[in-house]
Amino acid sequence: MPLKKKIPTAWLLMVIGFVFVAIGVFVFLFPWHAYYRLTKYTGILLLLNAILLLYIAISRTRNARERNWILAESIIDFLFVMIFFFNALLSFFALPFFIGLWMGFVGGLKVAASLALKKVLKGWGFILSEGIVSVLFSIWVFNGPSPKAIGITIPIGLFALLMGAFNIFEALRFKKTESTLDMML
């Protein structure tokens, strides 16, 4: 039985891309406020991403292996949501640590998923590169350019702009290859 798709994944990827770009632009336009806002809204954005991934895993994936990788990413997002929602003060003081850890986990997961699913997905190379970039930014965040809060916004802003551009480009490039797009979210 064919899966019913109300919203094409390419559009979801495009929206996520624009959200990332907006976050990146905000970080560079208002760096002093960005740290506070990132602490405040990161949990909400991760919750929305986790719910979207869960929805995709349950209703859209055709392959059980792909579904498991998407569910794993959703679980990682849910774990970080709990940290951001249930301990706001700790999140404020340890934002670089939590963001860097999240980037590293998700990046590593995307690298592993792309290699495991390269015979199933057309765009596995892009997913691999997205994972590698995420891991590299994780390393940059952990070895931050400055111990001050404003210094951490630079790699986070660049990461957001780059991931937004990747997502928008791939939404346009792979808009007819839905299975590849599901793994990119």
ZAGUVEX-861607 format. One line per field, with one value per residue (C-alpha): residue number from 1; x, y, z; chain; residue in one letter. Coordinates in steps of 0.02 Angstrom, whole numbers. Example, Ala and Ser with C-alpha at 12.3 -4.5 7.8 and 13.67 -1.06 7.14 Angstrom:
2
pos	[1  2]
px	[615  684]
py	[-225  -53]
pz	[390  357]
unit	[A  A]
code	[A  S]
***
This chain:
185
pos	[1  2  3  4  5  6  7  8  9  10  11  12  13  14  15  16  17  18  19  20  21  22  23  24  25  26  27  28  29  30  31  32  33  34  35  36  37  38  39  40  41  42  43  44  45  46  47  48  49  50  51  52  53  54  55  56  57  58  59  60  61  62  63  64  65  66  67  68  69  70  71  72  73  74  75  76  77  78  79  80  81  82  83  84  85  86  87  88  89  90  91  92  93  94  95  96  97  98  99  100  101  102  103  104  105  106  107  108  109  110  111  112  113  114  115  116  117  118  119  120  121  122  123  124  125  126  127  128  129  130  131  132  133  134  135  136  137  138  139  140  141  142  143  144  145  146  147  148  149  150  151  152  153  154  155  156  157  158  159  160  161  162  163  164  165  166  167  168  169  170  171  172  173  174  175  176  177  178  179  180  181  182  183  184  185]
px	[0  77  115  8  110  20  172  319  481  566  454  490  676  657  568  702  834  755  741  927  970  861  949  1119  1072  1001  1161  1267  1149  1122  1269  1242  1062  1095  1170  1019  895  985  974  790  734  852  744  589  675  745  574  497  636  615  427  454  581  464  322  434  498  322  227  348  494  487  642  655  842  811  669  784  914  783  712  886  908  736  785  946  845  720  862  933  758  743  907  853  676  709  865  866  1003  1121  1079  1124  1294  1335  1257  1420  1444  1266  1263  1434  1381  1219  1313  1436  1304  1193  1342  1412  1240  1222  1395  1354  1181  1247  1377  1253  1121  1230  1156  978  989  1040  1099  1204  1358  1270  1211  1391  1458  1322  1374  1559  1525  1421  1562  1689  1581  1561  1749  1757  1626  1721  1883  1791  1876  1837  1783  1655  1473  1485  1628  1524  1392  1512  1528  1344  1292  1405  1341  1161  1196  1289  1159  1020  1106  1136  954  885  1004  963  776  787  905  819  638  584  687  587  680  844  766  691  865  925  800]
py	[0  169  295  450  610  770  883  838  813  940  1076  1023  1025  1197  1264  1191  1268  1440  1421  1380  1529  1644  1584  1613  1788  1830  1770  1885  2035  2027  1931  1997  1937  1778  1680  1713  1678  1519  1457  1501  1432  1288  1168  1220  1201  1031  976  1025  936  779  776  801  659  546  586  547  385  323  380  403  285  135  47  -21  19  199  211  154  286  424  362  365  547  587  506  608  767  717  687  860  935  866  949  1117  1112  1042  1137  1309  1379  1236  1255  1440  1408  1252  1300  1278  1106  1049  1123  1049  880  883  931  789  657  705  723  554  476  549  486  311  313  372  234  101  155  202  61  116  306  408  559  464  568  727  653  598  773  850  734  773  961  940  844  975  1115  1014  1010  1197  1232  1127  1216  1383  1539  1632  1583  1724  1694  1804  1698  1541  1623  1634  1446  1419  1556  1489  1312  1373  1468  1322  1191  1306  1327  1139  1100  1227  1170  987  1021  1096  963  808  864  710  586  581  437  531  687  599  557  737  808]
pz	[0  -50  85  86  88  126  134  21  116  2  73  252  213  135  290  404  291  305  495  504  393  499  657  577  520  692  776  669  677  866  941  1117  1122  1024  1169  1281  1140  1089  1267  1274  1107  1070  1170  1074  904  952  1012  844  751  859  828  641  636  734  613  464  541  578  425  281  281  167  234  412  423  371  497  637  595  591  757  832  782  853  1019  1026  999  1135  1259  1228  1239  1415  1463  1393  1464  1636  1685  1605  1718  1679  1494  1502  1580  1479  1310  1213  1289  1251  1075  1035  1104  1003  843  872  910  763  647  697  676  501  452  515  434  266  262  318  192  43  -63  -19  -33  -185  -86  41  -3  44  209  241  206  315  457  436  437  594  681  628  698  858  875  841  975  1103  1060  1056  990  1150  1326  1322  1277  1123  1054  1047  940  791  758  800  678  541  572  558  396  319  369  308  140  128  166  43  -95  -68  -57  -231  -297  -229  -226  -323  -221  -61  22  14  86  237  303  284  407]
unit	[A  A  A  A  A  A  A  A  A  A  A  A  A  A  A  A  A  A  A  A  A  A  A  A  A  A  A  A  A  A  A  A  A  A  A  A  A  A  A  A  A  A  A  A  A  A  A  A  A  A  A  A  A  A  A  A  A  A  A  A  A  A  A  A  A  A  A  A  A  A  A  A  A  A  A  A  A  A  A  A  A  A  A  A  A  A  A  A  A  A  A  A  A  A  A  A  A  A  A  A  A  A  A  A  A  A  A  A  A  A  A  A  A  A  A  A  A  A  A  A  A  A  A  A  A  A  A  A  A  A  A  A  A  A  A  A  A  A  A  A  A  A  A  A  A  A  A  A  A  A  A  A  A  A  A  A  A  A  A  A  A  A  A  A  A  A  A  A  A  A  A  A  A  A  A  A  A  A  A  A  A  A  A  A  A]
code	[M  P  L  K  K  K  I  P  T  A  W  L  L  M  V  I  G  F  V  F  V  A  I  G  V  F  V  F  L  F  P  W  H  A  Y  Y  R  L  T  K  Y  T  G  I  L  L  L  L  N  A  I  L  L  L  Y  I  A  I  S  R  T  R  N  A  R  E  R  N  W  I  L  A  E  S  I  I  D  F  L  F  V  M  I  F  F  F  N  A  L  L  S  F  F  A  L  P  F  F  I  G  L  W  M  G  F  V  G  G  L  K  V  A  A  S  L  A  L  K  K  V  L  K  G  W  G  F  I  L  S  E  G  I  V  S  V  L  F  S  I  W  V  F  N  G  P  S  P  K  A  I  G  I  T  I  P  I  G  L  F  A  L  L  M  G  A  F  N  I  F  E  A  L  R  F  K  K  T  E  S  T  L  D  M  M  L]
***
